[in-house]
């Protein structure tokens, strides 16, 4: 419970590489997650070379910009975008280690493709949470980016995967936090989100 209650998203990382054993533990935690039907329909791409890190960072910034300007019902005003761009220039979202998470649909096990794909996404989401908690337990910050889904084709091209076989779920960023993370209170209380039958 301590790990769950103290974990929060970290978007600002030190310019310091993770240790190999830390990266390995993060990835190993992913495949220990619950998996629908025991089918392990997930696939992970670890990003750690300088060119790939720089290229992915640029794509994440573009996707985040699309979120602020196109996805929100009330887009960010120009001055807010400009403040955010200054933070990006200072290194916001720039991590020493990224992991892209896909559902692996090359092998099929069920008669209902629609349900199978949702189950695979649920398995991938469990793997994502495992990685974020494992990282936090080692003092490593993590951020779950769903914004790549706003410009999927660019990310499929970057990762060189076939989107009919591998479906992008998210990109995770990992690194040592620049500041000590401070979790915020939830907007909704337990009473508001739990029904009892």
VEXDREN-869208 format. One record per residue (C-alpha): residue number from 1; residue in three letters; chain; x, y, z. Coordinates in Angstrom, 3 decimals. Layout:
! residues N
[guse NUM "ALA" "A" [X Y Z]]
...
! end
This chain:
! residues 197
[guse 1 "UNK" "A" [0.000 0.000 0.000]]
[guse 2 "UNK" "A" [2.884 2.371 0.650]]
[guse 3 "UNK" "A" [4.134 1.953 -2.933]]
[guse 4 "UNK" "A" [0.623 2.403 -4.333]]
[guse 5 "UNK" "A" [-0.062 5.499 -2.221]]
[guse 6 "UNK" "A" [3.275 7.226 -2.898]]
[guse 7 "UNK" "A" [3.628 6.515 -6.631]]
[guse 8 "UNK" "A" [2.788 9.398 -8.967]]
[guse 9 "UNK" "A" [3.592 10.370 -12.556]]
[guse 10 "UNK" "A" [7.030 11.909 -13.089]]
[guse 11 "UNK" "A" [7.658 13.921 -16.276]]
[guse 12 "UNK" "A" [10.967 15.615 -15.437]]
[guse 13 "UNK" "A" [14.038 13.379 -15.215]]
[guse 14 "UNK" "A" [17.707 13.779 -14.382]]
[guse 15 "UNK" "A" [20.128 13.376 -17.276]]
[guse 16 "UNK" "A" [21.462 10.149 -15.802]]
[guse 17 "UNK" "A" [21.179 6.645 -17.283]]
[guse 18 "UNK" "A" [19.460 3.862 -15.390]]
[guse 19 "UNK" "A" [21.510 0.853 -14.326]]
[guse 20 "UNK" "A" [21.170 -2.232 -16.531]]
[guse 21 "UNK" "A" [19.782 -4.266 -13.643]]
[guse 22 "UNK" "A" [17.126 -1.611 -12.974]]
[guse 23 "UNK" "A" [15.969 -1.684 -16.592]]
[guse 24 "UNK" "A" [15.885 -5.474 -16.489]]
[guse 25 "UNK" "A" [13.795 -5.500 -13.302]]
[guse 26 "UNK" "A" [11.300 -3.038 -14.796]]
[guse 27 "UNK" "A" [10.859 -5.295 -17.836]]
[guse 28 "UNK" "A" [10.692 -8.465 -15.741]]
[guse 29 "UNK" "A" [7.945 -6.919 -13.619]]
[guse 30 "UNK" "A" [5.871 -6.443 -16.795]]
[guse 31 "UNK" "A" [5.658 -10.148 -17.578]]
[guse 32 "UNK" "A" [4.670 -10.969 -13.983]]
[guse 33 "UNK" "A" [1.374 -9.104 -14.448]]
[guse 34 "UNK" "A" [-1.975 -10.916 -14.666]]
[guse 35 "UNK" "A" [-2.678 -11.946 -18.259]]
[guse 36 "UNK" "A" [-6.078 -12.825 -19.712]]
[guse 37 "UNK" "A" [-6.361 -16.547 -20.388]]
[guse 38 "UNK" "A" [-2.651 -16.927 -19.623]]
[guse 39 "UNK" "A" [-1.964 -15.954 -23.259]]
[guse 40 "UNK" "A" [0.592 -13.187 -22.617]]
[guse 41 "UNK" "A" [-0.525 -11.193 -25.659]]
[guse 42 "UNK" "A" [1.872 -8.351 -25.001]]
[guse 43 "UNK" "A" [5.070 -7.070 -26.573]]
[guse 44 "UNK" "A" [7.520 -4.480 -25.254]]
[guse 45 "UNK" "A" [10.095 -2.352 -27.067]]
[guse 46 "UNK" "A" [12.847 -0.925 -24.851]]
[guse 47 "UNK" "A" [14.334 2.340 -26.108]]
[guse 48 "UNK" "A" [17.793 3.280 -24.842]]
[guse 49 "UNK" "A" [20.118 4.352 -27.707]]
[guse 50 "UNK" "A" [20.720 8.110 -27.939]]
[guse 51 "UNK" "A" [19.268 8.554 -31.429]]
[guse 52 "UNK" "A" [16.162 6.539 -30.573]]
[guse 53 "UNK" "A" [15.695 8.378 -27.259]]
[guse 54 "UNK" "A" [15.905 11.751 -29.034]]
[guse 55 "UNK" "A" [13.544 10.678 -31.818]]
[guse 56 "UNK" "A" [10.973 9.275 -29.415]]
[guse 57 "UNK" "A" [11.140 12.360 -27.192]]
[guse 58 "UNK" "A" [10.348 14.546 -30.208]]
[guse 59 "UNK" "A" [7.379 12.355 -31.119]]
[guse 60 "UNK" "A" [6.052 12.411 -27.550]]
[guse 61 "UNK" "A" [6.229 16.206 -27.519]]
[guse 62 "UNK" "A" [4.309 16.353 -30.824]]
[guse 63 "UNK" "A" [1.680 13.968 -29.453]]
[guse 64 "UNK" "A" [1.363 15.965 -26.227]]
[guse 65 "UNK" "A" [0.938 19.157 -28.271]]
[guse 66 "UNK" "A" [-1.870 17.451 -30.219]]
[guse 67 "UNK" "A" [-3.495 16.597 -26.877]]
[guse 68 "UNK" "A" [-3.416 20.212 -25.662]]
[guse 69 "UNK" "A" [-4.572 21.746 -28.957]]
[guse 70 "UNK" "A" [-6.848 19.119 -30.564]]
[guse 71 "UNK" "A" [-8.034 16.567 -28.004]]
[guse 72 "UNK" "A" [-9.216 18.790 -25.165]]
[guse 73 "UNK" "A" [-12.731 20.228 -25.467]]
[guse 74 "UNK" "A" [-11.221 23.477 -24.236]]
[guse 75 "UNK" "A" [-7.768 23.701 -25.878]]
[guse 76 "UNK" "A" [-4.913 25.344 -24.051]]
[guse 77 "UNK" "A" [-4.479 29.077 -24.836]]
[guse 78 "UNK" "A" [-1.368 30.270 -26.645]]
[guse 79 "UNK" "A" [0.347 31.639 -23.510]]
[guse 80 "UNK" "A" [-0.069 28.329 -21.691]]
[guse 81 "UNK" "A" [1.367 26.449 -24.695]]
[guse 82 "UNK" "A" [4.344 28.836 -24.710]]
[guse 83 "UNK" "A" [5.039 28.164 -20.997]]
[guse 84 "UNK" "A" [4.834 24.432 -21.652]]
[guse 85 "UNK" "A" [7.209 24.745 -24.638]]
[guse 86 "UNK" "A" [9.795 26.383 -22.350]]
[guse 87 "UNK" "A" [9.564 23.399 -20.011]]
[guse 88 "UNK" "A" [9.998 21.070 -22.988]]
[guse 89 "UNK" "A" [13.136 22.995 -24.006]]
[guse 90 "UNK" "A" [14.413 22.474 -20.439]]
[guse 91 "UNK" "A" [13.964 18.698 -20.830]]
[guse 92 "UNK" "A" [10.355 17.876 -19.934]]
[guse 93 "UNK" "A" [9.499 14.233 -20.891]]
[guse 94 "UNK" "A" [13.168 13.561 -21.823]]
[guse 95 "UNK" "A" [13.962 10.205 -20.215]]
[guse 96 "UNK" "A" [16.988 7.877 -20.288]]
[guse 97 "UNK" "A" [14.736 4.849 -20.824]]
[guse 98 "UNK" "A" [11.395 4.387 -22.564]]
[guse 99 "UNK" "A" [9.276 1.266 -22.974]]
[guse 100 "UNK" "A" [6.617 1.028 -25.664]]
[guse 101 "UNK" "A" [3.806 -1.378 -24.824]]
[guse 102 "UNK" "A" [1.888 -3.230 -27.532]]
[guse 103 "UNK" "A" [-0.721 -5.953 -27.610]]
[guse 104 "UNK" "A" [0.676 -8.842 -29.652]]
[guse 105 "UNK" "A" [-2.113 -10.101 -31.889]]
[guse 106 "UNK" "A" [0.008 -12.388 -34.102]]
[guse 107 "UNK" "A" [-1.478 -15.474 -32.434]]
[guse 108 "UNK" "A" [-5.225 -15.662 -31.789]]
[guse 109 "UNK" "A" [-6.874 -17.941 -29.244]]
[guse 110 "UNK" "A" [-10.567 -17.029 -29.237]]
[guse 111 "UNK" "A" [-13.628 -16.913 -31.465]]
[guse 112 "UNK" "A" [-14.484 -13.297 -30.538]]
[guse 113 "UNK" "A" [-11.754 -10.995 -31.877]]
[guse 114 "UNK" "A" [-13.309 -7.900 -30.294]]
[guse 115 "UNK" "A" [-13.266 -9.401 -26.796]]
[guse 116 "UNK" "A" [-9.819 -10.942 -27.282]]
[guse 117 "UNK" "A" [-8.372 -7.536 -28.202]]
[guse 118 "UNK" "A" [-9.902 -5.941 -25.108]]
[guse 119 "UNK" "A" [-8.537 -8.740 -22.911]]
[guse 120 "UNK" "A" [-5.077 -8.232 -24.415]]
[guse 121 "UNK" "A" [-5.323 -4.496 -23.635]]
[guse 122 "UNK" "A" [-6.292 -5.305 -20.048]]
[guse 123 "UNK" "A" [-3.231 -7.563 -19.738]]
[guse 124 "UNK" "A" [-1.018 -4.798 -21.168]]
[guse 125 "UNK" "A" [-2.474 -2.267 -18.717]]
[guse 126 "UNK" "A" [-1.675 -4.604 -15.805]]
[guse 127 "UNK" "A" [1.896 -4.915 -17.123]]
[guse 128 "UNK" "A" [2.154 -1.119 -17.311]]
[guse 129 "UNK" "A" [1.093 -0.702 -13.686]]
[guse 130 "UNK" "A" [3.595 -3.386 -12.616]]
[guse 131 "UNK" "A" [6.415 -1.505 -14.371]]
[guse 132 "UNK" "A" [5.441 1.831 -12.810]]
[guse 133 "UNK" "A" [5.284 0.299 -9.324]]
[guse 134 "UNK" "A" [8.553 -1.636 -9.777]]
[guse 135 "UNK" "A" [10.307 1.541 -10.921]]
[guse 136 "UNK" "A" [8.883 3.551 -8.022]]
[guse 137 "UNK" "A" [10.077 0.898 -5.586]]
[guse 138 "UNK" "A" [13.625 1.464 -6.872]]
[guse 139 "UNK" "A" [13.380 5.269 -6.599]]
[guse 140 "UNK" "A" [12.836 5.649 -10.358]]
[guse 141 "UNK" "A" [10.138 7.936 -11.709]]
[guse 142 "UNK" "A" [7.777 6.824 -14.450]]
[guse 143 "UNK" "A" [5.193 8.363 -16.735]]
[guse 144 "UNK" "A" [2.425 6.619 -18.697]]
[guse 145 "UNK" "A" [1.864 8.329 -22.067]]
[guse 146 "UNK" "A" [-1.416 7.546 -23.802]]
[guse 147 "UNK" "A" [-1.049 10.488 -26.200]]
[guse 148 "UNK" "A" [0.800 8.433 -28.848]]
[guse 149 "UNK" "A" [-2.642 7.076 -29.770]]
[guse 150 "UNK" "A" [-3.453 10.546 -31.170]]
[guse 151 "UNK" "A" [-0.875 10.030 -33.937]]
[guse 152 "UNK" "A" [-0.455 6.270 -34.007]]
[guse 153 "UNK" "A" [0.928 5.969 -37.531]]
[guse 154 "UNK" "A" [4.000 8.064 -36.690]]
[guse 155 "UNK" "A" [4.720 5.795 -33.715]]
[guse 156 "UNK" "A" [4.212 2.583 -35.725]]
[guse 157 "UNK" "A" [6.682 3.950 -38.256]]
[guse 158 "UNK" "A" [9.164 4.835 -35.490]]
[guse 159 "UNK" "A" [8.947 1.394 -33.837]]
[guse 160 "UNK" "A" [8.930 -0.444 -37.187]]
[guse 161 "UNK" "A" [6.055 -2.721 -36.215]]
[guse 162 "UNK" "A" [3.089 -3.940 -38.237]]
[guse 163 "UNK" "A" [-0.026 -2.340 -36.744]]
[guse 164 "UNK" "A" [-2.174 -5.283 -37.822]]
[guse 165 "UNK" "A" [-0.039 -7.551 -35.608]]
[guse 166 "UNK" "A" [1.060 -5.173 -32.835]]
[guse 167 "UNK" "A" [-1.361 -2.620 -31.388]]
[guse 168 "UNK" "A" [0.157 0.318 -29.549]]
[guse 169 "UNK" "A" [-1.199 0.724 -26.013]]
[guse 170 "UNK" "A" [1.145 3.305 -24.462]]
[guse 171 "UNK" "A" [4.706 4.557 -24.130]]
[guse 172 "UNK" "A" [6.301 4.691 -20.679]]
[guse 173 "UNK" "A" [9.154 6.987 -19.680]]
[guse 174 "UNK" "A" [11.526 6.073 -16.843]]
[guse 175 "UNK" "A" [14.304 7.987 -15.102]]
[guse 176 "UNK" "A" [15.494 9.376 -11.796]]
[guse 177 "UNK" "A" [13.184 12.263 -10.819]]
[guse 178 "UNK" "A" [14.526 15.825 -10.837]]
[guse 179 "UNK" "A" [12.396 16.558 -7.763]]
[guse 180 "UNK" "A" [10.858 14.325 -5.124]]
[guse 181 "UNK" "A" [7.445 13.300 -6.486]]
[guse 182 "UNK" "A" [4.432 14.414 -4.464]]
[guse 183 "UNK" "A" [1.162 12.539 -5.126]]
[guse 184 "UNK" "A" [-1.963 14.665 -5.393]]
[guse 185 "UNK" "A" [-5.264 13.964 -3.715]]
[guse 186 "UNK" "A" [-7.810 12.210 -5.925]]
[guse 187 "UNK" "A" [-10.602 14.461 -7.237]]
[guse 188 "UNK" "A" [-13.278 11.913 -6.376]]
[guse 189 "UNK" "A" [-13.710 10.186 -3.046]]
[guse 190 "UNK" "A" [-14.083 6.424 -2.679]]
[guse 191 "UNK" "A" [-17.740 6.970 -1.856]]
[guse 192 "UNK" "A" [-18.306 8.677 -5.234]]
[guse 193 "UNK" "A" [-16.824 5.863 -7.324]]
[guse 194 "UNK" "A" [-17.934 2.717 -5.503]]
[guse 195 "UNK" "A" [-21.406 1.266 -5.751]]
[guse 196 "UNK" "A" [-22.569 -1.561 -3.466]]
[guse 197 "UNK" "A" [-25.106 -4.232 -4.415]]
! end
